[in-house]
């Protein structure tokens, strides 16, 4: 057999190639670790057409709100392990996030450990009559988490498939394998009690991305767990998930009894301390030759206890390097998981999340669970077409190996519970419009002794409680919406972190600060989008220090008094932009500018201007601006006529009336602090002149 190279690629570039500039409708992720900052700045931009993201986080946050207004962001759902997520920062955008606590038998650690990406995207040039038939599902199965290590730094392994619709009519009765996976995984979020996974999951329980992908899969006929690969019809893959069966059962079901397996190649970064899996392979496959890649770190040290290394060697393991010497030169941590079973006629290759550990190989159990949630794909190839991936080390090479102690806190390595995994099952909903935080817990959940950490003045946590956010709490959560609870257990303070669900995230206060005049200057370029974006990017770059941290004080301050004409002209430009004589703006765009919180919206501008009005100075200007916005923008929006009056239109009209009432009340209060403006008669005269646009 020939030695050859494992195909190598950068995951992001490969996905860009497969998406091919087409519209992405939905993306579903399964991951063990999850880093929201990395996800939002490196991964999510892949799924927005014609996006202009930069390496500046503040600028990207502005673009996300803009693209949300334009409907460019696809439905995105993420699943990760509760205990393996980032605990210092929460998602800042409005995608769905589910942090899974896998049920476990006492003293066992059971992780949510699959690695999947499902991308529903249009097929370039497709002309099918039904919209679902003009799409494809990109399915990625492998070992990489949603972290910089998983996408950029580690040695990972992925299988990428393209699944196309192959049915004339949708199947509403029978679910294929991938649909079953989606529903089974969703059940883990709905049933929280250990062992109780009997709830019936309906399509109504699915979140946006799951629902769209499920609708597409109704047009895909999968014969049991077999999917034909459209790129290479000689290949087929078989799907494994520990929700369905254990790993050994999966392998045995696809390797015929008459097939003699003479060699097994194993790539795994983690190993159980016993030899039970080795014994299992030797028993079921008649003592094959077992080759295992040495689990190297980028430091070239071995990530395995030396005693376990020697124990496995004594029991027949041939420790190996890559057969391709170029791969051995890669300065990366090994995190890939792969198994290759070499038979006389066929080679069976498994790629996925399954480490060579006991929890990874077991089947998930509803009661007394000892298993991780894992996933993998198996491919069958002719023996003549494949090659050895691994090459055994000589004894002299083994003697030179340097071992490093395995990090005991590494959750992927642990099998017995030595950490605190007693986080209460809670769900938080953060409503930015109502300024509330609602905590929902299971009926059986006991919350004695739990307090909020750095929120609500560290008050006690109570079941099903609606908390009103103070200005201090709003500022804290606007910067980072992580919810932390604390409890003292055995004289030790334990802190548990939660990602809240965001409601009305479009009005979430924006942490970026510009002067009111700088916002007006952006409004003057509303019809020059490319130029406005470049000006904004230049402004942010100027205010970003060498460490990439945004500093408000680096912005160049501009005097209000010297730029009065700019104020009023910019407001006229905004009015003309929002209410053109031809081609009226869409309701979504009006909603964005009138109610949302972003760098170029009216609420953000008014908040910024109010902060600049200090100790009565320039309050006359502030009052004038309020009246212009009330009478020439919101009042005009109130009078708009729509072809059809639906719930969205009614909500828009109600929000306009509510905002006008709020602004009028505030303007009346400001007027009482302006000499000569206290009289209602004077105010009415000024407002009349404003409506005539004499202010310009």
Secondary structure, DSSP 4 states (H G I P E B T S, - for coil): --B-PPP---HHHHHHHHHTTPPEEEEEEE-SSB-HHHIIIIIGGGGSTT----S-HHHHHHHHHHHHHTT-SPEEEEEEEGGGB-SS----SS-EEEEE-----TTB---B---EEEEEEEPTT---SSGGGGEEEEEEEES--BSHIIIIISB--EEEEEEE---SS--SS---HHHHHHHHHHHHHH--STT---PPP-GGGS-HHHHHHHHHHTT---BTTEEE-TT-TT-EEEEEETTT--HHHHHHHHS-TT----EEEEE-S-B-SSSHHHHHHHHHTTS-EEEEE--B-TTS-BSS-HHHHHHHHHTTEEEEEESSHHHHT--S-B---EEEEE-SSEEEEEEES--BSHHHHSPP-SSS----B-EEEEEEEEGGG--B-EEEPPHHHHHT--B-PPPTT-TTT--B--S------EEEEEETTTTEEEEEE-TT---TT-EESSSGGGPBP-TTEEEEPPHHHHHHHHH--EEEEEEEETTEEEEEEEEPEEESGGGPPP-----HHHHHHHHTTTT-HHHHHHHHHHHHHHTB-TTS-B-GGGS----SGGGHHHHHHHHHHHHHHHS-SSSPPPHHHHHHHHH--STTSHHHHHHHHHHH--TTTTHHHHHHHHHHHIIIIIHHHHT---SS--HHHHHHHHHHHHHHHHHHHHHHHHHTTSTT--SHHHHHHHHHHHHTTTT-
